[in-house]
Amino acid sequence: MLASNALIGLREGLEAALVVVILVAFLVKTGRRWALRHVWTGVGVALALSVALGALLTYGTKQLTFEAQELIGGSASIIAVVFVTFMVFWMKSASRTISGQLKGRLDQALDMGPFAIALVAFLGVGREGLETAIFFYATTEAAGQGNNQPLIGWVIGLGGAVVLGWLIYRGAVKINLALFFRYTGILLVLVAAGILAYGIHDLQEAGFLPGLTTLAFDVSATVDPTSWYATLLKGIFNFTPATTLLQAIAWVLYVGIVLTLFLRRARTSPRGTAVTRTSDTRPTVTA
C-alpha cells in the first residue's frame, strides 16, 4: 500500500499545490499581495474540512457492526474510483488550460471582495482535499488495521507534492504537466481497478452484492500471501490470491474500458474529420 498511496498522494497533492502556486503567483506578479491572506484562508478552510472528513470516515465507523463497516468501506471505495476516474480524464484535458481558468476566476473575484477570493481558493483546493480524504479512508480500510503503510505512503506523496509545488513556484524545476498527468494517470487507472475490486469484495461481505463464495481463481497455494511479491502486488494493485468472479469481471472491464478511452489519441468529429490529440501539441485537424 506504500507505493500506491504515495502515488495517489503525490498526484492529488500536486494538483492542489498547482492551484495554490497559480493563485499566489498571479497575485504577486500583478502587485495585489493584499489578497494573499484571503487565498490562504480559503486554502486553510479546505484543508481543515478535508482532514475532518478523513477523521470522520476513519474513526466514526469503528462502533458500527461488521456488515455496516463493510458496506461503508465498499461504498467509499466505489466513490473513490469514480473520483479517480474523473480526475485522470479531467487533468488530461485541463492540464494546459487550468492556469488561465484559475487566473480568470481570481481576477473576477478580486472585484467582488475577500469572500469571493477565499471561495476561489477553497473550491480549487477543496475538491482535491475531499477526494484525498475518501481515498485515504478506502486505502487504509483495504490495508487492514495495524498497517501503517498507507499513512506513510500518503505522507511521502503529499510531502513530495508540497516540495514540488514550492520548487515550481520558485522556478527551480519545470515539469511537462501533460506528460506527468498522462503517465501517472495510467498507473492510477490500475490502482483504481484494485480499489474497485476491493470495494466489491467489501460489499459482498456486507451481503449487499452476491457471489462471495464464487471464486474466479484461488492461487493461495501457489502465491504465499506473506511473500514479498504478494505484498507488493497487494500494495500497488490490491491483488488478492483468492478473487471472486465479480471482482475479476469488474477489474477487467474497468481497466479495459477506462484505459482504452484514456489512451485514445484520436476521435472522429461530427463531419467525419479526425481530430488527433497528443500530449505535447494542440489538436491537429486532418481531413
C-alpha positions as CSV (number, residue, x, y, z in Angstrom):
1,M,0.0,0.0,0.0
2,L,3.0,2.3,0.4
3,A,3.7,2.8,-3.3
4,S,0.0,3.2,-4.4
5,N,-0.7,5.6,-1.6
6,A,2.4,7.6,-2.3
7,L,1.4,7.9,-6.0
8,I,-2.2,9.0,-5.2
9,G,-0.9,11.4,-2.5
10,L,1.6,12.9,-5.0
11,R,-0.9,13.2,-7.7
12,E,-3.7,14.7,-5.6
13,G,-1.3,16.9,-3.6
14,L,0.4,18.3,-6.7
15,E,-3.0,19.2,-8.2
16,A,-3.8,21.1,-5.1
17,A,-0.3,22.6,-4.9
18,L,-0.5,23.8,-8.5
19,V,-3.8,25.6,-7.7
20,V,-2.1,27.4,-4.8
21,V,1.0,28.2,-6.9
22,I,-1.0,29.7,-9.7
23,L,-3.2,31.8,-7.5
24,V,-0.2,33.1,-5.4
25,A,2.0,33.8,-8.4
26,F,-0.8,35.7,-10.1
27,L,-1.4,37.9,-7.1
28,V,2.4,38.6,-6.6
29,K,3.0,39.3,-10.3
30,T,0.1,41.7,-10.5
31,G,1.0,43.6,-7.3
32,R,-2.0,42.5,-5.3
33,R,-0.3,40.9,-2.4
34,W,-3.1,42.2,-0.1
35,A,-5.3,39.4,-1.3
36,L,-2.9,36.6,-0.4
37,R,-4.3,36.3,3.1
38,H,-7.7,35.6,1.7
39,V,-6.3,32.9,-0.6
40,W,-4.6,31.3,2.4
41,T,-7.8,31.5,4.4
42,G,-9.7,29.6,1.6
43,V,-6.9,27.0,1.4
44,G,-6.8,26.6,5.2
45,V,-10.6,26.0,5.4
46,A,-10.4,23.5,2.6
47,L,-7.6,21.5,4.3
48,A,-9.4,21.6,7.6
49,L,-12.6,20.2,6.1
50,S,-10.7,17.5,4.3
51,V,-8.9,16.4,7.5
52,A,-12.3,16.4,9.3
53,L,-13.9,14.2,6.7
54,G,-11.0,11.8,6.7
55,A,-11.1,11.6,10.5
56,L,-14.9,11.1,10.5
57,L,-14.7,8.3,8.0
58,T,-11.8,6.6,9.7
59,Y,-12.8,6.8,13.3
60,G,-16.6,7.4,13.1
61,T,-17.3,3.9,11.8
62,K,-15.4,1.9,14.4
63,Q,-18.5,1.3,16.6
64,L,-20.7,0.0,13.8
65,T,-21.4,-3.7,13.1
66,F,-19.1,-5.6,10.8
67,E,-21.6,-5.6,8.0
68,A,-22.2,-1.8,8.3
69,Q,-18.4,-1.2,8.3
70,E,-18.0,-3.3,5.1
71,L,-20.9,-1.5,3.5
72,I,-19.5,1.9,4.2
73,G,-16.0,0.8,3.3
74,G,-17.1,-0.7,0.0
75,S,-19.2,2.3,-0.9
76,A,-16.3,4.6,-0.1
77,S,-14.0,2.6,-2.4
78,I,-16.5,2.8,-5.3
79,I,-16.8,6.6,-4.7
80,A,-13.0,6.8,-4.7
81,V,-12.9,5.0,-8.0
82,V,-15.4,7.4,-9.5
83,F,-13.3,10.3,-8.3
84,V,-10.0,9.0,-9.6
85,T,-11.6,8.2,-13.0
86,F,-13.0,11.7,-13.3
87,M,-9.7,13.1,-12.1
88,V,-7.4,11.4,-14.7
89,F,-9.7,12.4,-17.6
90,W,-10.2,15.9,-16.4
91,M,-6.5,16.6,-15.9
92,K,-5.7,15.0,-19.2
93,S,-7.7,17.8,-20.9
94,A,-7.2,20.6,-18.4
95,S,-3.5,20.4,-17.6
96,R,-2.7,23.2,-20.1
97,T,-5.7,25.4,-19.5
98,I,-6.1,25.3,-15.7
99,S,-3.8,28.2,-15.2
100,G,-5.8,30.6,-17.4
101,Q,-9.1,29.4,-15.9
102,L,-7.9,30.0,-12.3
103,K,-6.5,33.4,-13.1
104,G,-9.7,34.4,-14.8
105,R,-11.8,33.4,-11.8
106,L,-9.5,35.1,-9.4
107,D,-9.4,38.3,-11.4
108,Q,-13.2,38.4,-11.2
109,A,-13.2,37.6,-7.5
110,L,-10.8,40.5,-6.8
111,D,-13.5,42.9,-7.8
112,M,-16.1,41.1,-5.6
113,G,-14.3,41.2,-2.3
114,P,-12.4,39.0,0.2
115,F,-15.1,36.3,0.5
116,A,-15.0,35.6,-3.3
117,I,-11.2,35.4,-3.3
118,A,-11.3,32.9,-0.5
119,L,-14.0,31.0,-2.2
120,V,-11.9,30.6,-5.4
121,A,-9.0,29.1,-3.3
122,F,-11.4,27.0,-1.3
123,L,-13.1,25.4,-4.3
124,G,-9.8,24.9,-6.1
125,V,-8.1,23.1,-3.2
126,G,-11.3,21.7,-1.5
127,R,-12.1,19.3,-4.4
128,E,-8.7,17.7,-4.2
129,G,-8.9,17.6,-0.4
130,L,-12.2,15.8,-0.3
131,E,-11.0,13.3,-2.9
132,T,-7.9,12.7,-0.8
133,A,-9.9,12.1,2.3
134,I,-12.1,9.4,0.7
135,F,-9.0,7.8,-1.0
136,F,-7.3,7.8,2.4
137,Y,-10.2,6.0,4.1
138,A,-10.6,3.5,1.3
139,T,-6.9,2.6,1.1
140,T,-6.5,2.3,4.9
141,E,-9.5,0.0,5.1
142,A,-8.0,-2.1,2.3
143,A,-4.7,-2.4,4.2
144,G,-6.4,-3.5,7.4
145,Q,-6.0,-2.5,11.0
146,G,-2.5,-2.1,12.3
147,N,-0.9,-1.4,8.9
148,N,0.8,1.9,8.8
149,Q,2.0,1.7,5.2
150,P,-1.0,3.7,3.8
151,L,-0.3,6.6,6.2
152,I,3.4,6.6,5.4
153,G,2.6,6.5,1.7
154,W,0.3,9.4,2.0
155,V,2.9,11.4,4.0
156,I,5.6,10.7,1.4
157,G,3.3,11.6,-1.6
158,L,1.8,14.7,-0.1
159,G,5.2,15.8,1.2
160,G,6.7,15.4,-2.3
161,A,3.8,17.3,-3.8
162,V,4.4,20.3,-1.4
163,V,8.1,20.3,-2.2
164,L,7.5,20.1,-6.0
165,G,4.9,22.9,-5.7
166,W,7.4,25.1,-3.9
167,L,10.1,24.4,-6.4
168,I,7.8,25.1,-9.3
169,Y,6.8,28.4,-7.7
170,R,10.5,29.3,-7.2
171,G,11.2,28.4,-10.8
172,A,13.7,25.8,-9.7
173,V,12.1,23.0,-11.7
174,K,9.8,22.8,-14.8
175,I,7.5,19.8,-15.3
176,N,5.8,18.8,-18.5
177,L,2.4,18.6,-16.8
178,A,0.7,16.9,-19.8
179,L,3.2,14.0,-19.8
180,F,3.2,13.9,-16.0
181,F,-0.5,13.5,-15.7
182,R,-0.6,11.1,-18.6
183,Y,1.8,8.6,-17.2
184,T,0.6,8.9,-13.6
185,G,-3.0,8.6,-15.0
186,I,-2.1,5.2,-16.5
187,L,-0.8,4.0,-13.1
188,L,-3.8,5.4,-11.3
189,V,-6.2,3.5,-13.6
190,L,-4.5,0.3,-12.5
191,V,-4.6,1.4,-8.8
192,A,-8.3,2.3,-9.1
193,A,-9.1,-1.1,-10.6
194,G,-7.7,-2.7,-7.5
195,I,-9.6,-0.3,-5.2
196,L,-12.8,-1.2,-7.2
197,A,-12.2,-4.9,-6.7
198,Y,-11.6,-4.4,-3.0
199,G,-14.8,-2.3,-2.7
200,I,-16.8,-5.0,-4.4
201,H,-15.4,-7.6,-2.0
202,D,-16.4,-5.4,0.9
203,L,-20.0,-5.1,-0.5
204,Q,-20.1,-8.9,-0.9
205,E,-19.0,-9.4,2.7
206,A,-21.7,-7.0,3.7
207,G,-24.3,-9.0,1.9
208,F,-25.1,-6.2,-0.5
209,L,-23.7,-8.0,-3.5
210,P,-23.8,-11.8,-4.2
211,G,-21.0,-14.1,-5.1
212,L,-18.8,-14.0,-2.1
213,T,-18.0,-17.8,-2.4
214,T,-17.9,-17.9,-6.2
215,L,-14.2,-17.5,-7.0
216,A,-12.7,-16.7,-10.3
217,F,-9.4,-18.1,-9.1
218,D,-7.6,-19.1,-5.9
219,V,-3.8,-19.2,-6.1
220,S,-3.3,-19.1,-2.3
221,A,-1.5,-22.5,-2.5
222,T,0.9,-21.0,-5.1
223,V,1.2,-17.4,-4.1
224,D,2.1,-17.1,-0.4
225,P,0.1,-14.1,0.9
226,T,3.0,-13.2,3.2
227,S,5.6,-13.3,0.5
228,W,7.3,-10.0,-0.7
229,Y,5.8,-10.2,-4.2
230,A,2.3,-10.9,-2.9
231,T,2.7,-7.9,-0.6
232,L,3.9,-5.8,-3.5
233,L,1.0,-6.8,-5.7
234,K,-1.5,-6.1,-2.9
235,G,0.2,-2.8,-2.1
236,I,0.1,-1.4,-5.6
237,F,-2.9,-3.2,-7.2
238,N,-4.9,-4.6,-4.3
239,F,-4.3,-8.0,-5.7
240,T,-5.6,-10.9,-3.5
241,P,-4.7,-14.6,-4.2
242,A,-8.4,-15.5,-3.8
243,T,-10.5,-13.3,-6.0
244,T,-14.3,-13.6,-6.6
245,L,-15.7,-13.9,-10.1
246,L,-17.5,-10.5,-9.7
247,Q,-14.2,-8.8,-8.6
248,A,-12.3,-10.3,-11.6
249,I,-15.0,-9.2,-14.1
250,A,-15.1,-5.7,-12.6
251,W,-11.3,-5.3,-12.7
252,V,-11.1,-6.5,-16.3
253,L,-14.0,-4.4,-17.6
254,Y,-12.7,-1.2,-15.7
255,V,-9.2,-1.5,-17.0
256,G,-10.2,-2.5,-20.5
257,I,-12.7,0.4,-20.9
258,V,-11.1,3.2,-18.9
259,L,-7.5,2.6,-20.1
260,T,-8.6,2.4,-23.7
261,L,-10.5,5.6,-23.5
262,F,-7.7,7.3,-21.6
263,L,-5.0,6.3,-24.1
264,R,-7.2,7.1,-27.1
265,R,-5.4,9.8,-29.2
266,A,-7.9,10.4,-31.9
267,R,-11.6,10.9,-32.2
268,T,-14.0,11.5,-35.1
269,S,-15.7,14.8,-35.4
270,P,-19.4,15.1,-36.5
271,R,-18.3,16.0,-40.0
272,G,-16.1,13.0,-40.4
273,T,-12.7,14.7,-39.8
274,A,-10.2,13.1,-37.5
275,V,-9.0,15.2,-34.6
276,T,-5.7,13.9,-33.3
277,R,-4.6,14.8,-29.8
278,T,-1.2,14.4,-28.4
279,S,0.4,15.1,-25.0
280,D,2.6,17.9,-26.2
281,T,0.7,19.7,-29.1
282,R,-2.6,21.3,-29.7
283,P,-5.3,19.4,-31.5
284,T,-4.5,18.9,-35.2
285,V,-7.3,18.5,-37.6
286,T,-6.9,16.4,-40.7
287,A,-9.4,15.7,-43.5
